[in-house]
């Protein structure tokens, strides 16, 4: 449901990921670690989420310092995405860079495949 401008912005963001986003993307796209397909900088409605797994209905956001200044906007965005049936999880840039294995473990805990059905904890 995203418009052309949102898609073009997503392409721009995909080509200019932060260092933390690049590090996490290297893990998410590894099918040996995560069996399902992840999409980086994916447009959903009027939003662009950092990472999205359609089958799991999971959005991952990697937040830098700017998010300290836009808490209300982030809350509004999360509310809309949640109403669409999506689960949103946030990690800070530092958390991804310094504790990647912990971040990957948390993501794995959120996605529990049981007979092809994903259950969120």
LUMNU-748905 format. One line per field, with one value per atom (N, C-alpha, C, O): residue number from 0; x, y negated, z negated. Coordinates in nm, 4 decimals, m for minus. Layout:
N
nr	NUM_...
u	X_...
v	Y_...
w	Z_...
This chain:
121
nr	0_0_0_0_1_1_1_1_2_2_2_2_3_3_3_3_4_4_4_4_5_5_5_5_6_6_6_6_7_7_7_7_8_8_8_8_9_9_9_9_10_10_10_10_11_11_11_11_12_12_12_12_13_13_13_13_14_14_14_14_15_15_15_15_16_16_16_16_17_17_17_17_18_18_18_18_19_19_19_19_20_20_20_20_21_21_21_21_22_22_22_22_23_23_23_23_24_24_24_24_25_25_25_25_26_26_26_26_27_27_27_27_28_28_28_28_29_29_29_29_30_30_30_30_31_31_31_31_32_32_32_32_33_33_33_33_34_34_34_34_35_35_35_35_36_36_36_36_37_37_37_37_38_38_38_38_39_39_39_39_40_40_40_40_41_41_41_41_42_42_42_42_43_43_43_43_44_44_44_44_45_45_45_45_46_46_46_46_47_47_47_47_48_48_48_48_49_49_49_49_50_50_50_50_51_51_51_51_52_52_52_52_53_53_53_53_54_54_54_54_55_55_55_55_56_56_56_56_57_57_57_57_58_58_58_58_59_59_59_59_60_60_60_60_61_61_61_61_62_62_62_62_63_63_63_63_64_64_64_64_65_65_65_65_66_66_66_66_67_67_67_67_68_68_68_68_69_69_69_69_70_70_70_70_71_71_71_71_72_72_72_72_73_73_73_73_74_74_74_74_75_75_75_75_76_76_76_76_77_77_77_77_78_78_78_78_79_79_79_79_80_80_80_80_81_81_81_81_82_82_82_82_83_83_83_83_84_84_84_84_85_85_85_85_86_86_86_86_87_87_87_87_88_88_88_88_89_89_89_89_90_90_90_90_91_91_91_91_92_92_92_92_93_93_93_93_94_94_94_94_95_95_95_95_96_96_96_96_97_97_97_97_98_98_98_98_99_99_99_99_100_100_100_100_101_101_101_101_102_102_102_102_103_103_103_103_104_104_104_104_105_105_105_105_106_106_106_106_107_107_107_107_108_108_108_108_109_109_109_109_110_110_110_110_111_111_111_111_112_112_112_112_113_113_113_113_114_114_114_114_115_115_115_115_116_116_116_116_117_117_117_117_118_118_118_118_119_119_119_119_120_120_120_120
u	0.0790_0.0000_0.0831_0.0289_0.2123_0.2989_0.2968_0.2808_0.3131_0.3164_0.4549_0.5526_0.4611_0.5865_0.6964_0.8114_0.6620_0.7627_0.8209_0.9406_0.7358_0.7818_0.8761_0.9781_0.8428_0.9304_1.0658_1.1696_1.0648_1.1899_1.2751_1.3972_1.2111_1.2831_1.3412_1.4526_1.2665_1.3150_1.4417_1.5356_1.4444_1.5629_1.6819_1.7932_1.6573_1.7630_1.8165_1.9377_1.7264_1.7676_1.8416_1.9371_1.7974_1.8633_2.0077_2.0968_2.0290_2.1637_2.2506_2.3708_2.1919_2.2652_2.2385_2.2127_2.2447_2.2194_2.3270_2.4413_2.2865_2.3837_2.4736_2.4423_2.5836_2.6746_2.6036_2.6204_2.5247_2.4512_2.3516_2.3383_2.2819_2.1874_2.2596_2.2101_2.3753_2.4537_2.4950_2.4877_2.5383_2.5807_2.4641_2.4781_2.3476_2.2316_2.1822_2.1416_2.1849_2.1399_2.2237_2.1700_2.3531_2.4386_2.3922_2.4047_2.3389_2.2862_2.1489_2.1235_2.0603_1.9225_1.9141_1.8288_1.9994_1.9912_2.0578_2.0489_2.1243_2.1891_2.0829_2.0361_2.0450_1.9376_1.9747_1.8867_2.1028_2.1411_2.1053_2.0825_2.1004_2.0647_1.9132_1.8485_1.8583_1.7150_1.6610_1.7002_1.5732_1.5250_1.4328_1.4219_1.3675_1.2717_1.3378_1.4467_1.2713_1.3223_1.2952_1.1845_1.3988_1.3892_1.4071_1.4789_1.3421_1.3532_1.4070_1.3510_1.5148_1.5683_1.4965_1.4548_1.4826_1.4224_1.2977_1.2904_1.2008_1.0810_0.9638_0.9315_0.8990_0.7822_0.6580_0.6243_0.5917_0.4633_0.3731_0.3963_0.2704_0.1798_0.2605_0.3253_0.2589_0.3352_0.4703_0.5447_0.5022_0.6241_0.7288_0.6978_0.8531_0.9617_1.0245_1.0772_1.0179_1.0733_1.2137_1.2443_1.2980_1.4365_1.4452_1.5134_1.3764_1.3771_1.2387_1.1713_1.1975_1.0634_1.0665_1.1268_1.0005_0.9799_0.8288_0.7570_0.7822_0.6384_0.5797_0.4758_0.6448_0.5894_0.5737_0.4767_0.6683_0.6612_0.5818_0.5464_0.5533_0.4832_0.5647_0.5103_0.6972_0.7877_0.8628_0.9185_0.8636_0.9385_1.0506_1.0283_1.1713_1.2850_1.3301_1.3554_1.3398_1.3897_1.5236_1.5384_1.6197_1.7508_1.7599_1.7671_1.7595_1.7463_1.8781_1.9578_1.8982_2.0103_1.9629_1.8496_2.0496_2.0190_1.8978_1.8291_1.8701_1.7588_1.6253_1.5331_1.6159_1.4886_1.4584_1.3439_1.5601_1.5358_1.4527_1.3820_1.4616_1.3919_1.2567_1.1806_1.2262_1.1003_1.0186_0.9595_1.0158_0.9444_0.7953_0.7395_0.7312_0.5881_0.5610_0.4652_0.6450_0.6289_0.6489_0.5735_0.7504_0.7753_0.6571_0.6196_0.5985_0.4835_0.3631_0.2929_0.3391_0.2269_0.2474_0.1546_0.3679_0.4039_0.3864_0.3310_0.4339_0.4195_0.2723_0.2335_0.1917_0.0488_m0.0158_m0.0920_0.0138_m0.0437_0.0039_m0.0760_0.1337_0.1879_0.1308_0.1031_0.1134_0.0549_m0.0893_m0.1326_m0.1641_m0.3029_m0.3114_m0.4154_m0.2011_m0.1938_m0.1582_m0.1475_m0.1399_m0.1081_0.0405_0.0794_0.1235_0.2680_0.3244_0.2729_0.4292_0.5043_0.6283_0.6967_0.6578_0.7723_0.8696_0.8303_0.9960_1.1006_1.2081_1.2431_1.2597_1.3594_1.4906_1.4930_1.5989_1.7331_1.8071_1.7864_1.8928_1.9749_2.0957_2.1400_2.1487_2.2685_2.3804_2.4431_2.4053_2.5134_2.4904_2.5842_2.3667_2.3322_2.3663_2.4199_2.3352_2.3644_2.5150_2.5655_2.5859_2.7302_2.8067_2.8979_2.7702_2.8475_2.8018_2.8807_2.6739_2.6185_2.5364_2.4221_2.5935_2.5197_2.4635_2.3492_2.5405_2.4919_2.3701_2.2799_2.3663_2.2508_2.1287_2.0184_2.1484_2.0394_1.9837_1.8623_2.0724_2.0289_1.9526_1.8513_2.0001_1.9311_1.7915_1.6976_1.7772_1.6451_1.5491_1.4314_1.6009_1.5156_1.4714_1.3548_1.5639_1.5301_1.4241_1.3359_1.4321_1.3332_1.1940_1.0936_1.1882_1.0586_0.9897_0.8671_1.0684_1.0136_1.0298_1.1390_0.9208_0.9239_0.8420_0.7199_0.9078_0.8288_0.7733_0.8474_0.6430_0.5749_0.4798_0.3705_0.5235_0.4435_0.4127_0.3014_0.5124_0.4952_0.4222_0.3987_0.3858_0.3142_0.4103_0.4809_0.4127_0.5012_0.4244_0.3136_0.4850_0.4241_0.5178_0.6385_0.4646_0.5476_0.5429_0.4371_0.6602_0.6667_0.6558_0.6591
v	0.1197_0.0000_m0.1258_m0.2345_m0.1153_m0.2340_m0.3026_m0.2379_m0.4337_m0.5107_m0.5146_m0.4669_m0.5722_m0.5781_m0.6518_m0.6078_m0.7626_m0.8410_m0.7594_m0.7668_m0.6819_m0.5978_m0.4900_m0.4617_m0.4296_m0.3278_m0.3868_m0.3253_m0.5058_m0.5703_m0.6050_m0.5895_m0.6515_m0.6821_m0.5540_m0.5549_m0.4447_m0.3165_m0.2725_m0.2227_m0.2905_m0.2553_m0.3403_m0.2899_m0.4687_m0.5594_m0.5152_m0.5117_m0.4819_m0.4379_m0.3043_m0.2826_m0.2157_m0.0856_m0.1035_m0.0282_m0.2035_m0.2302_m0.3083_m0.3230_m0.3578_m0.4396_m0.3936_m0.4756_m0.2630_m0.2097_m0.2578_m0.2838_m0.2686_m0.3007_m0.1782_m0.0687_m0.1977_m0.0865_0.0248_0.1428_m0.0132_0.0867_0.1628_0.2845_0.0935_0.1600_0.2579_0.3679_0.2190_0.3090_0.4349_0.5452_0.4186_0.5330_0.6283_0.7493_0.5732_0.6590_0.7215_0.8378_0.6474_0.6994_0.8209_0.9167_0.8178_0.9329_1.0589_1.1689_1.0439_1.1588_1.2005_1.3190_1.1029_1.1342_1.2012_1.2874_1.1637_1.2207_1.3577_1.4232_1.4009_1.5311_1.6379_1.6517_1.7122_1.8103_1.9254_2.0003_1.9411_2.0438_2.0016_2.0862_1.8719_1.8193_1.8000_1.8503_1.7277_1.7005_1.7617_1.7213_1.8570_1.9336_1.8538_1.8843_1.7531_1.6765_1.5560_1.5137_1.5029_1.3872_1.2581_1.2336_1.1778_1.0453_0.9411_0.9632_0.8284_0.7185_0.5952_0.5529_0.5381_0.4177_0.2930_0.2868_0.1945_0.0662_0.0894_0.0499_0.1542_0.1976_0.1025_0.0703_0.0567_m0.0307_0.0471_0.1506_m0.0054_0.0475_m0.0735_m0.1560_m0.0834_m0.1975_m0.3251_m0.3377_m0.4195_m0.5438_m0.5376_m0.6357_m0.4238_m0.4093_m0.3274_m0.2510_m0.3455_m0.2601_m0.2025_m0.2752_m0.0706_m0.0040_0.0460_0.0759_0.0548_0.0945_0.2362_0.2595_0.3315_0.4704_0.5301_0.5008_0.6137_0.6710_0.8157_0.8483_0.9028_1.0412_1.0618_1.0639_1.0766_1.0887_1.2125_1.2039_1.3273_1.4520_1.4449_1.4970_1.3807_1.3691_1.2478_1.2375_1.1558_1.0335_0.9502_0.8867_0.9513_0.8858_0.7711_0.7851_0.6578_0.5394_0.5194_0.5248_0.4962_0.4645_0.3234_0.2902_0.2410_0.1047_0.0941_0.1419_0.0318_0.0060_m0.1452_m0.2208_m0.1873_m0.3292_m0.3951_m0.3418_m0.5122_m0.5970_m0.7040_m0.7000_m0.7994_m0.9061_m0.9897_m1.0424_m1.0029_m1.0859_m1.0386_m1.1182_m0.9107_m0.8570_m0.9060_m0.8992_m0.9554_m1.0168_m1.1437_m1.1836_m1.2072_m1.3324_m1.3139_m1.4098_m1.1939_m1.1711_m1.0574_m0.9772_m1.0513_m0.9429_m0.9391_m0.8315_m1.0558_m1.0590_m1.0071_m0.9328_m1.0460_m0.9984_m0.8466_m0.7765_m0.7964_m0.6521_m0.5768_m0.4699_m0.6319_m0.5686_m0.5641_m0.4631_m0.6739_m0.6797_m0.5761_m0.5048_m0.5696_m0.4761_m0.3306_m0.2474_m0.3015_m0.1671_m0.1300_m0.0157_m0.2253_m0.2001_m0.1598_m0.0632_m0.2324_m0.2014_m0.0651_0.0150_m0.0382_0.0906_0.2061_0.3135_0.1838_0.2863_0.3149_0.4302_0.2099_0.2265_0.3069_0.3650_0.3098_0.3908_0.5354_0.6188_0.5647_0.7000_0.7311_0.8476_0.6284_0.6479_0.6331_0.5562_0.7069_0.6967_0.6136_0.6374_0.5158_0.4272_0.4467_0.4473_0.4624_0.4716_0.3695_0.3522_0.3022_0.1976_0.2332_0.2863_0.2023_0.2150_0.0852_0.0225_0.0449_m0.0728_m0.0397_0.0751_m0.1403_m0.1207_m0.0571_0.0391_m0.1111_m0.0589_0.0869_0.1665_0.1211_0.2585_0.3550_0.4632_0.3155_0.4000_0.4128_0.5228_0.3021_0.3021_0.3772_0.4542_0.3551_0.4120_0.5507_0.6282_0.5820_0.7093_0.7797_0.8182_0.7963_0.8541_0.9916_1.0211_1.0748_1.2099_1.2060_1.2886_1.1115_1.0959_1.0502_1.1007_0.9547_0.9056_1.0196_1.0384_1.0950_1.2076_1.3090_1.3630_1.3351_1.4273_1.3792_1.4587_1.2491_1.1930_1.2066_1.2379_1.1826_1.1964_1.3417_1.3687_1.4340_1.5763_1.6146_1.6954_1.5575_1.5870_1.5372_1.5962_1.4280_1.3730_1.4578_1.4578_1.5291_1.6092_1.7557_1.8117_1.8165_1.9566_2.0376_2.0456_2.0985_2.1743_2.3025_2.3848_2.3165_2.4376_2.4815_2.4271_2.5803_2.6310_2.5192_2.5106_2.4333_2.3273_2.2050_2.1113_2.2044_2.0893_2.0157_2.0780_1.8869_1.8071_1.7533_1.7011_1.7673_1.7230_1.6196_1.6423_1.5090_1.4044_1.4177_1.4381_1.4057_1.4132_1.2739_1.2578
w	0.0000_0.0000_0.0000_m0.0202_0.0219_0.0205_0.1574_0.2609_0.1551_0.2786_0.3411_0.2832_0.4600_0.5357_0.4594_0.4587_0.3957_0.3213_0.2057_0.1778_0.1394_0.0288_0.0799_0.0170_0.1936_0.2519_0.2905_0.2665_0.3501_0.3895_0.2673_0.2699_0.1613_0.0370_m0.0233_m0.0757_m0.0158_m0.0678_0.0060_m0.0561_0.1362_0.2149_0.1709_0.1558_0.1508_0.1041_m0.0325_m0.0538_m0.1242_m0.2576_m0.2521_m0.3268_m0.1641_m0.1478_m0.1012_m0.1405_m0.0177_0.0340_m0.0639_m0.0415_m0.1709_m0.2689_m0.4114_m0.4995_m0.4344_m0.5685_m0.6661_m0.6284_m0.7922_m0.8971_m0.9177_m0.8710_m0.9868_m1.0125_m1.0899_m1.0593_m1.1896_m1.2687_m1.1811_m1.1947_m1.0920_m1.0021_m0.9100_m0.8855_m0.8591_m0.7728_m0.8479_m0.7937_m0.9719_m1.0535_m1.0759_m1.0583_m1.1150_m1.1390_m1.0087_m1.0081_m0.9000_m0.7717_m0.7302_m0.6747_m0.7563_m0.7238_m0.7956_m0.7419_m0.9164_m0.9908_m0.9398_m0.9181_m0.9206_m0.8825_m0.7459_m0.7246_m0.6553_m0.5208_m0.5099_m0.4060_m0.6169_m0.6199_m0.6457_m0.7587_m0.5446_m0.5570_m0.6502_m0.6927_m0.6827_m0.7788_m0.9210_m1.0074_m0.9448_m1.0767_m1.0853_m1.1772_m0.9899_m0.9844_m0.8566_m0.7472_m0.8689_m0.7541_m0.6621_m0.5433_m0.7159_m0.6360_m0.5698_m0.6088_m0.4712_m0.3969_m0.4740_m0.5219_m0.4841_m0.5446_m0.4360_m0.3385_m0.4532_m0.3568_m0.4293_m0.5305_m0.3777_m0.4408_m0.3900_m0.2743_m0.4774_m0.4405_m0.3558_m0.2394_m0.4179_m0.3459_m0.3684_m0.4828_m0.2593_m0.2742_m0.3167_m0.2593_m0.4182_m0.4633_m0.4823_m0.5706_m0.3993_m0.4012_m0.3788_m0.2749_m0.4718_m0.4548_m0.5256_m0.5257_m0.5854_m0.6638_m0.5895_m0.4980_m0.6314_m0.5854_m0.7110_m0.7951_m0.7221_m0.8403_m0.8074_m0.6919_m0.9089_m0.8846_m0.8289_m0.7291_m0.8932_m0.8474_m0.8684_m0.9672_m0.7745_m0.7791_m0.7331_m0.6308_m0.8102_m0.7712_m0.7587_m0.8587_m0.6362_m0.6108_m0.6775_m0.7430_m0.6618_m0.7155_m0.8671_m0.9220_m0.9345_m1.0801_m1.1259_m1.2433_m1.0342_m1.0728_m1.1700_m1.2603_m1.1503_m1.2446_m1.1794_m1.0704_m1.2477_m1.2075_m1.3082_m1.4291_m1.2575_m1.3436_m1.3109_m1.1950_m1.4137_m1.3989_m1.4710_m1.5835_m1.4063_m1.4657_m1.4838_m1.3869_m1.6094_m1.6416_m1.6786_m1.7560_m1.6210_m1.6585_m1.7547_m1.8025_m1.7828_m1.8784_m1.8391_m1.9265_m1.7101_m1.6641_m1.7231_m1.7411_m1.7525_m1.8042_m1.9453_m1.9900_m2.0158_m2.1466_m2.1320_m2.2246_m2.0142_m1.9894_m1.9218_m1.9090_m1.8791_m1.8070_m1.8669_m1.7945_m1.9985_m2.0672_m2.0320_m2.0104_m2.0261_m1.9946_m1.8540_m1.8323_m1.7588_m1.6212_m1.6152_m1.5478_m1.6859_m1.6887_m1.7509_m1.7028_m1.8570_m1.9217_m1.8282_m1.8217_m1.7555_m1.6604_m1.5498_m1.5117_m1.5002_m1.3944_m1.4421_m1.3703_m1.5634_m1.6190_m1.6365_m1.6122_m1.6781_m1.6969_m1.5647_m1.5599_m1.4585_m1.3273_m1.2790_m1.2306_m1.2920_m1.2471_m1.3300_m1.2766_m1.4598_m1.5463_m1.5068_m1.5080_m1.4715_m1.4279_m1.2983_m1.2673_m1.2228_m1.0999_m1.1322_m1.0423_m1.2608_m1.3021_m1.3065_m1.3146_m1.3014_m1.3021_m1.4431_m1.5242_m1.4703_m1.5961_m1.5663_m1.4667_m1.6522_m1.6333_m1.7480_m1.8647_m1.7145_m1.8154_m1.7795_m1.6628_m1.8826_m1.8616_m1.9303_m2.0413_m1.8610_m1.9157_m1.8880_m1.7840_m1.9799_m1.9588_m1.8724_m1.8679_m1.8040_m1.7226_m1.8034_m1.7590_m1.9222_m2.0068_m2.0433_m2.0457_m2.0715_m2.1075_m1.9939_m2.0178_m1.8709_m1.7551_m1.7348_m1.7121_m1.7428_m1.7171_m1.8260_m1.7960_m1.9508_m2.0624_m2.1065_m2.1605_m2.0833_m2.1328_m2.0255_m2.0499_m1.9083_m1.7964_m1.8295_m1.7947_m1.8950_m1.9250_m2.0170_m2.0032_m2.1102_m2.1989_m2.1192_m2.1401_m2.0280_m1.9434_m1.8583_m1.8509_m1.7944_m1.7121_m1.7974_m1.7531_m1.9182_m2.0084_m2.0438_m2.0483_m2.0689_m2.1013_m1.9841_m2.0020_m1.8632_m1.7448_m1.7286_m1.6998_m1.7469_m1.7368_m1.8397_m1.8106_m1.9598_m2.0639_m2.0257_m2.0654_m1.9484_m1.9080_m1.8025_m1.7916_m1.7261_m1.6169_m1.6529_m1.6433_m1.6941_m1.7335_m1.6348_m1.6481_m1.5347_m1.4379_m1.5009_m1.5547_m1.4924_m1.5400_m1.4302_m1.4145_m1.3553_m1.2440_m1.1444_m1.0924_m1.1181_m1.0195_m1.0692_m0.9929_m1.1966_m1.2539_m1.3466_m1.4259_m1.3367_m1.4203_m1.5398_m1.5270_m1.6536_m1.7782_m1.8391_m1.8469_m1.8812_m1.9419_m2.0926_m2.1521_m2.1530_m2.2990_m2.3577_m2.4797
